[in-house]
């Protein structure tokens, strides 16, 4: 059926398309060219044409598509083929025209996305119909021994009549009788079957036509969700994930029927030997549901196509396909170099890795992963890619590789596992380690969310301040770290940053007094000189404005234009001063720092001249006393004592102190030693002060012990034209860091494979343990031999090199010919030749006791501190408890009295403060490495490998050979292999179950700590390619990321559910409390009202009782007086009185009195009766009118007065004591024996009675 495929297509044999077809409009873009709508000039029919450029690389694919279309396009579900044409065009280039049936209904992907865009989704019956038709087309291909190999939604097109067509056969393959399987990795990544991807990884891997079934299953998901699984990832990342991840499912399977989910599950069986073929799928329940409904479903499909075209065209997302041929690695045809993780490369060799890094570097993608290790290529220019928010709690694959992602992983690991972390930044000098450390601190500060901005600002300024004192310009790096720095950021268990601590190692103090050609002193000297000059304060610190200090002299450096007038130095001085103030240094401390630095610069300018004595002994004298006085003034010591200490020294022999003069050379050495010691101790003091000011508060609590994230920024590997003792120490430190990297990545990992009986391929790597033994072994290591030689007074650098040659019998050490004092070391990073000149002097690094005693007498508190407190085993100034400079003490006038330290410190002997007898620079170095490693081992490491792309420090320049050398000695290739083949995460069963049990068990369950429990969790997570040891679970680096993401998602769901439940409970509790409060308010109001009513009632009763008592008292008084009056009348007989003229009742007072004393018994009884009636009436009235506003007492008196008036007006009976009414005027002259004037002689008595009443 097929033509002979061994022959290539001869393009010239095809006709010219312009004779038959005319282009109308552009339809879209295909894999290799654009697609147009064309009109037939013969019959006016319309078709689609794919115009291709006849490129040699795609000849095979053009030929394959041509042969398949020509032979198999006669099926209903395969696009019709109208022929191939060849258009010659000299100007624009030749073109191939592939004319096909016009499917103007769009692709099924467009239809699905259009419906989702409208808030609807495709009905399952329509999906079943589309899949049925696609299966029919695939069946036609498979029967004819052809695999499509690129089945996807965009390759299933629709016609306006509801037809469904398979298109794009450019990568389809023919299966012959002798070759029923294929082994070429080809297709579009998101739809590719695992066995197709595996073909590039395993040479013996093959696949058959069932790879189209997998692609159809992915297409089914695409029809339901709108996109294929993993579409949010980079295509090459998807290729890495597909074989490793469990089979994908619909985004929300519960929204779809069980039949549809089962159909997808059948299509996506990872073992293609168990996967059903097309014929089997046509018998599936989900597909068979359309039988008998084809017409109806086709009609519905036509309606959907029309609706979709009316609403508009959906913006398409193109997923380009890939195709690998024998001898080439898998790559995207549109962008072959898009790889974020070198561990995903199918071909791992030096050229491939270098090409990837170069390609990414050219696109300003300077970061690349090697598994869980980050490679950072120095761009040598500022880049705008540092947005912290993108890398906070984000999945690593969600963004491009970045240094912030390393910070986030370290932070999340610290919080999740409650364990310390360590980030190791390594690389040669100038590779960008210091800048990487800055970025890590910046991101960790953001992640830590400090409680106050002041602390956050302090931590960010720490690096800038320390680097001003510890960094310098070298021939290969303008900001080279000349010390090792380990910054520990302190966090609470909750992840809040609360402080920081710096450990500094091996400051290159010799740089203070001498710099190599083309190099400079520490930055701070230039900053302070320019800054003080700008503020007109050079004279105050005894610095010259016309002469360059000796310690800053260089053939390329001039005081005026290069230092004083340089704006950059002035800006940096202001920045450093601001750092001091923000971190918390006092102005007094700042002034002392400036004075000490100025004293060091002035010390270098002291000049010595020889003086011949009478005993012919070389002596030295200071020729510029003014400079000496400047130094003494700045150090607050006496100039004569300083001169004596520099030009002579004391020797104690047999109990007698002998003062011996120093030669000019010896005096200069003493001066340099004093300068180096002052600077080194000043640097240590600044670090200690920073640590005390950034120490976490003590009130955090004992339970919160805190967590650390350490960042190691150490000097990189160095190889200069002249390498001295400093380069040897630096390179040994880098050897130790490389050994730690090898141990963690290779040795410890492979040892665990053996111990846990896990089957894993052994990766060979370059072990540098023998080289470390060469340096550090006792007693025959290089540093031990150096210390031994330093203890011999007569030893020279020549004898040292000879001792090395005699004792170091290894292939890594050699003596180059014709190089005096030279020896070579074959480091892990390459061969380095060292010059031993000055090795012994630099290693001894002695500070005479006379200088120590003199500096202890300084009036400057800071200077006294620098020489009073002892040095630690690492050579740094011991940390003091004091937080600031105390008040100045009086100066000790002699050199023989030691200064007692503050806070009750005991005085130290000068030898104790310098450890002259035992400690050397080599011993300090050894202890420093031990201390550094102990800190690193305590935390879970994360590695950042910095790469220097060129030696010229030029942007956009990538030196392949330079990079390749670094890749070799850092073991990047071996790292990528072990990350791909090995298990980077090895977790104890108990820890694994504790972290991840929530993925497979209920929260209240306590699963047993067994391998079966761990396996159940991993199977629930649908992970593959893990291994189970005897006590540990072995996982790939991407497994842990997947598990952590699942735990995070489960935790977020639990938190959301808890939030809703807490909200519901809170609402319920609030309503109950509100009801209880209302009831309580009612009870309280009731009790209050009762209390007030009782109180008011009691007041009323009291007032009533008082009123009754008062009435009764008045009545009893009246009754008593009446009875007494009656008794008196009965006892005293009346004597006849003389006749008097009756007195006329002229006033009311007289009438009242008369009525009172003339009351007979009948009237009295009537009065008592009326009184009783009145009281009863009054009580009733008071009880009825208790709410009346008038006081009860007022009512009582009101009614009592009324009653009295009423009673007084009662009619009285006439008796013998009654007095007639006032007679008229005519009868006044008549005699009246009862005249009231006869009864009462005295008016006063009458008034008293009335008043009493």
DOROGU-53447 format. One record per residue (C-alpha): x, y, z. Coordinates in steps of 0.02 Angstrom, whole numbers, plus 50000, padded with zeros to 5 digits. Layout:
residues N
XYZ...
END
This chain:
residues 1253
500005000050000501425011750041502685018049913504495013949938505055024650083506865022050049506815035149914506685053449959505365064649884505885074049729505065090849753505285096249574504075082649518502595091049603501535103549506501475122249538500025126549656499685143749581498905135349430497575126949537497395135949703497225153949762497555159149943496045167750024496525170250207497655164050345496895150750458498295147650584500025141250615500585123150610502135114650676503235119150528502285132750437500695142750418499005135950364497935145450238496195144050164496295142049975495025142449834495085130549687495195139649521494435124549436492805121049529492765134749662492915122549807493825127549965495245118450049496635120950175498455121750129499955119350241501425128750167503125121550216504895126950187505845112150114507155111450252508265096250251507935092650437506085089650408506175080350243505795063950331504255070850418503595078750257503865062350167502995052550309501485063950309501385063750120501445044650111500155042150250498935055050182499095048250007498745030450064497555032350211496525048250185495065038550115494295035950288492855046250357493855051150512495485055350423495695072150338495575071050148497145074150047497045083949885498875083049837500595090749860501265105349760502955113849744503125132349718504795139449662505165156949722506905164449705506545179849813505555172249958506185154549946505425138449881503825131849961502935115149980501035115649977500105101650065498275103750015497005095650133495155095450169494545111650249493975108350427493265125350467492425120050629494045121950726494845109250841494005099950983495165109551101494435126051040492685119251068493045113251245493905129351296492545139851219491215131051323492245132651482492485150951444490595152951440490445144551610489835128151534490655111451502490515098651365489185085451390489865067851417488845061151270489695073751154491395068951224490995050551197490485054351018492105063850982493165050151061492215036750966492565045250800494385047650847494515029350894493795024650725495125035050639496505027450747495835010050711495995013650526497805019050552498255004550665497494991650549498624998750415500114997450534500305015950564500515025050731499945043050737501105047550884500415065250905498595062950955497965078551045496485090151042497255102050917497515087550795495685082250800494765094650688492905097650660491945101650503490405112650502489385096950462489935088950626491295078150550492815073350657494495071650570496245066350624497595077850554499465081150562500365064950520502085072950514502785061750651501755046350615502695030150596502455014350492502544997250573503204983950455503024965250475504784963950539504654979150652503044979650751503734991950878504615008750873506005016050981506015034450931505485047251060504285058950973502685068651006502025083451104502675082251284501035083851382500205069951279501705058351264501585040951337502875035751469503575022151358503875034651218504815046151336505815031351404506495027151231507775040951246508305035451420508425016851386509125010651224508174994151234506485002251266505125001051132503275004651111501845000150996500215007750934499525008551111500505024651138499085032951041497865026251172498815035451309498765051451207496905049151178496655047451368497555063951394496465071451258494935065351352495535074851506495845089851393494035089251333493425089151513494625101551594495155112251445497015108551468498085092851479498865088051647500485096851693500125110751568500695123451697502465116151689503835118851563503705105251428505385097851473504885097551655503305088351603504355075351513505285072751675503695071351778502615060051667503595043851694503805047351880502085053851927500565042751950499335041951803498405058551792496535060551817495225073751787495425089251894493785085551984493365067251950491825067952061490975079651937491025066351801490235049151784491105033251839491115027051659492065042251598493325040951741493545022351706493825025651520495225037951561495945026051689496015012151559496865023451431498175029351556498865012851619500735016251630501254998551580500794998651397500824979551395499274980251507498484994851417496964990951306497074993751119495875003651010494724988950977494534985751163494115004051197492755003951063491874990951170491985001551327490335006351411490715024751397490965023651208489525011651174488275023851250488205033351085487595018550982485955023450903486165041750948487445046650817486265057850718485645067050871487395069550941488045075450773486655088250765487065094250941488885095350894488465106150742487485117950855488955119250975490155122850832489025136750766488845144350939490705143650968491065152350803489785165950837490535170351007492295171750939493945163150922494805157151080496615162251102497615146451069499025139851174500235130751062501125115451130502555111351013503025093350985504745085951001505655073150898507295064650940508335055450816509715043250845511255051550912510375067250970509605071851136507785076051163507405094251132506015106251089505985110650906505485128550942506695131451086507915117251108508795124051262507355126551385507925115451529507795121351709508515105751789510085097551720509575081351806508165079851678509365079551531509285062751447511095064251388512265069851527513975074551465515105089651479514625096951311512755095451341512825103351514513945117451454512795120751306511295121651422512145133951539512765144551394511055144951313510205149951475511555162751512511245170651343509415172951391509895180651559509335164751649510825163851764510095150751883509935132251844509505117351953510465101151966509165091552063509035100952226510675110352200510725127652122512015133451996512215152351986513215159951842513845177451879513025189551755514225203951795512795216451780511245221451876509695211051841507875215051880507345197551929507305198952117505475199752167505295191352339503415188252329503585176052183504575163652287503635163852454502875146852486502795143152299503075126452218504845125752150504285121151976503045135651972504445148051939506115148651853507625142951955508135156652077509185160052231507585165352320506885147852292508365140652390507985152752532506165147652530506565129052530507765131252677506485141652772505035129752739506125114752788506615123352950504805127052997504105110352936505425098853010505885109853160507725107653115509185119353082509685122652902511305127552817511595135452646513355132452579513895144552443515465139352352516425144052198518025152452148518425170652184517335182252081515965169552050514665179452147514625171052318514505187052419513065193852315512165177152329512345178052518511595195652516510095189552418509835174652534509845185952687508645197952601507395184152560507535175552729507195192152814505625194052711505095176252749505475178452935504345193852950505295202353090504205209653226504975226753199505725234953048507235240453149507815222553174507515218552991508525233752938509945229253057510095211552990510125217852810511505230252853512615217652942513365210952781513755228252714514635233452874515665217652893516155217452710516805235252720518095229152847518365211652777518305213452587519575220452468519945222652283520995208952204521585206352027520105194951991518735202352100518335220152150517425214452307518355198952361517995191752534519645190952628518895181252773517665167152801515945172052861514595160952933512995170752965511695162353074509955169753065508965165953223507125161253210505765156353331504955139253310503545148453223504735155353091504925173453149506675180653133507265187253301509125190153280510755185653196512525180253238514125181053135515615169653150517175175953061518665165553013520435168552951520475187052912521905190752793522775202952912524355203552808523395213852679523445228452802525315230752781525585224252604524575221152446525095212152289525275221352124523595227052060522715224052226522125235652364521955236352551520315233352642518885244352582518665253552746520335262552734519835270852570518075274452632518675283052791520025293052702518805299852573517425302552699518495311952825519235322452686517495326952627517035332352804518675341952829519175330452972520805323052908521835334353022520825329053173521355311053142523155315953098522975310852915523845320052775522855327952635524345327852517525325311852549524645294352524524895283152678526175269352650524885255752685523825262352542525245265452421525105256852253525795261052084524015262852020523315272452168523495291252194522845300052348521925314152260520975307152110520895288952166520425290852349519965308052413519025313852260518135297552222516275299952249515965281252270517105280552423516215295452501514525287352476515155271152550515855280352701514155288152735513345271152711514555262652833514285276252963512415274252943512615255452967513555258253129512185269753195510715258953141511455243053213511715252053379513525258053395513725273653501514565289353438515965286553563516275269253493516225275953316517525289153358518645275853437518515265153280519025279753170520465283953285521105266053282521005265153092521905281853077523245275853199523525260453091523745271152935524935282853026525935268153096526425263052920527235280052894528425278653043530195278552973531685270453058533515274553033535015264453092536085270953235537815263953272538205261953457539855260753548539705241853555539435241153368537665234253393536375239253265535095250653339533635259853262532945276953287531355285453228531745299153104529985306853094529485309653275527935319453224527165303853146527565293953303526715307253409525195306453295525065287653321525285289453509523975303153515522715292853418523025277553528523015288253686524715282353744526355291353780527455294253629529085290853722528445274053781527875269753605529595274353537530415263353667529265248753629529595249853443531475252153449531885239953589531275224353676531455216553847532265199853876532195191054044533755180454077534075172154246532835183554332533625199154261532735210354134533835215553990533315228853865533985225653692533835237353543532915232553384533685233753214532825243953081532085228253007531525221953177530745238653222529795238953057529195221053091528585226253265527645241053190526835230053058526395217053189525565230453296524565236653146523995219253097523535214853276522555230953301521595228553139521245210153167520645212953345519635228153294518755217553162518385204153293517745217353414516565224453283515895207053247515655203853433514745220453456513605216353309513215199553387512815207253555511695220453475510785207653367510655194253501508845188053520507905194553671508015183653825506125184453856505725172353715505515158553843506415142453882505225131953779505635141553621507445136453599507445143953424508035138053254509465143553142509785145352957511645147152925512395155052769514205151252729515105164152623516945159652617518365165452507518405156052343519785145652267521245156652213522675154152092523715169852060525365172651974526155172852147525285162452280525845164452460525325158052632523625166652621523175157552460523705141052538522515143552685521105149252571521295134252456521395122052602519755129252666518985126552495519635108752494518725106052659517095113252590517245102152436517555087052547515985091152646515015092552483515685075752423515295067452588513515073752592513085071252409514065055452370514905046252513513585046852650512205043652524513035028352448513535021752619511705022152669511245012252513512414998452571511894999052754510034999252712510244986152574509494997452441509904993452261510655009152184511965012052053513645017452124514225034352059516085037152047516705054052105518345062752140518715060352325519905073552395520155065252566521995061052527522305079352489521535084752655522635072152743524125079952655523685096752735522915092652903523565075752959524615075153118526075074553139526645073752958525395085152875525935101352792525225112552928525995102053066527685102852980527475121652962527125123553149528595112553191529775122853085529075139153155529645133953330531475133253275532275150653289533565146753154532305139753030532115148252861530865147152720532125136752624532255123852763530355123652769530195119052585531525105752604530565098352751529005097952645529925088952506530685076252625529075071752714527645074152591527795059052479526225060052374525775063152194524825078852243526435087552300527925091652192529385103652179529455113252015531155115051937532055131751930530835139652055531655145152218530605142252373529235135252264528155119852282526605113652192524955106452252523705097452141522075103852216520345097452172520145113252068521815112051980523685113852003524375128552103526205133452129526565142252295528015153352344528585149452522529415166252550528765173352714527835157652764528695156152934528505174452980526685174752929526345158853025527165165053185526245181753182526955186853350526485202753443527855207753567527355208553750528045226253761526755232253635525365223053728525845231053894525965248153816524275247153731523495241553895523985258253968522975267653837521685280253894520575274253752519405260953819519245252253650521125250653628521275243253803519915230553764520785225053605522345219453699521595214753868520425200853819521205184653759521055176753589520015161353557520675145353479520115151853310521185167553331519745179553361519505191653504518535183553645516755189753662516485201553809514915203953911515015222853907513905231553781514795247753763516325257953804516315262653986516965278654061518795281854029520015275554161521615284254205523115278654107524365266954185526005276254173527215261754159527405246954044527615234454185525855235354260524465225154181522725232054157521285223354245519825220654130518105227454162516725217954252517975210454371519025201754238520665195254301522215202654222522995192554082524825190254052525365197353884525785179953824524025174253868523235187653761524265182953610524585164453642526345167053578527045150953646525855138753564524655146753442525145150053263524115155453114524105137353057523395131553225522095145353220521655139653045521475121553098520295125953241519325137653127518975123553004518415112253146517245125553215516545129453043516205111153003515365108353171514155122453130513815115952955513535097853006512225103353135511025108752997510225101252842511305107852698510755116652539512075119952408512325134652291513715132552163514305149152092515105148951919516225162551848515865163851660517465173251613519045180751688518755198051615517225201851724516235206151567514365204351550513635192651418515305183951391515295165051415517005156551410516585138251380518285131851431518285142251591516555135951639516965118051592518465117851709517365123851852516035110851812517345097351818518125101651985516465105452071515785088552017514215095451935514075081051811514255068051947512995077652052511725077551911511945058751888511735054452071510245066152086509425057351939509855039551987510025040552175508925044752324509365061652396508115060452540508285046452666507015047352806506785036052957505145026652961504555035553118504945052753050504175048752881502555042652961502505057553078502665069652933501545061552803500325049752891498935062352862498975057852676498345040152707497655039452884496415048752991497065061753110496555051853265497415035953205499145031053263499845019853125501195007453168502995012153129503274998852995503834998252814502064993352766501375009652838502655019652739502245010052581500385013352608500715031952619501775031852460500495021652366499115033352423500155047652355500345037752192502235039352190503425027852101505295024252095505525025052284506455012052386506215004752559507725001152668507844992252834507515007752937507275021752810506235027052661507285031952510506525045552402506995055552248507185074252273505575077552176504635065052285504865075652440504265091052349502715081652291502355074752466502605091552549501415099452424500105086152460500305088652648500165107252624498585105252521497835093152648498305104652790497535119552700495925109752675495915104752858496245122652910494835128652798493655115652870494195119953046493915138253008492145134852950491785123753101492535136453219491505149953136489925139653154490315135453335490755153453370489105159353295488145146353394489065150853553488775169353523486925166853499486825156453658487795169553755486685183153682485125173753739485875170653910486315188953924484535193853880483855182154012485135188254136484635206154097482815202054129483215193654294484335207954343483015220654296481695210754393482785209854548483215228154533481405233154514480945222354665482335230054766481805247654720479965243554755480395236054924481475250754965480095262854917478795252655012479895252555166480085271255154478175273155141477905261755290479185271355390478375287855347476645280755389477275274255556478095290755595476475300055552475425288255657476675289655799476625308455789474715308855787474645296655932475895307056028474885322656000473295313856048474035306156205474725322956255473065331056229472165317156324473405317956466473245336556482471355335256477471305322156614472475332256722471395347656698469815338056746470655330556897471215347556954469485354456937468775340457042470055342357181469945360957205468275367557262467735383157179467525398757280466285411057231467055423957126466635441657123465515447056990466445453256841465925460656683466005447056549467445449656434467075451856255467885439056135468705451656027470015440755942470065423255863471325418655994470065421856129468725411956039469905397156018470365397056198468575398556249468035384056141469455373156209469025375256389467165374256366466945356356302465705344956384465825325756392464695323056246465765333756136467315324356196466565307556149466115314255979467915320255962468625303056001467445294755879467925306855744469775304255783469635285355761468685287455599469985299755539471465288155573470605273655483470195284955338471965291455336472765274055329471655268755185471985284855095473875283155114473855265355046472825270854895473865286354860475585278454890476115283754715475625301954747476985314554729476685322954897477685316255043476695305555162477065316855311476375331955219474765322255183474575317355364474765335155426473645341655289472235330055341472575332555525472385351455507470815348755407470135337255542470535349455679469675363455587468205351955554468125346555735468195364355796466685368455693465645354055761464025359955850464205360156037462815356456168462385370256292462775366556472463215376056623464985379356562464515385156392464735403056353463505411556242463995420356086464665437456095463245448356146462725462856047463175480356091461555483256177461805468856299463595472056342463115481356494462155466556563462995456056697463635439456635464305427556765465165416856633466105430656555467735423456498468655437656578468125430556744468895413856701470615419656650471415433556738473115433056656473345434956472475045426256479474255410356544473005410556405474345412856272475415398756342473975386756332473605391656152475455389856106475525372656185474055367456082
END
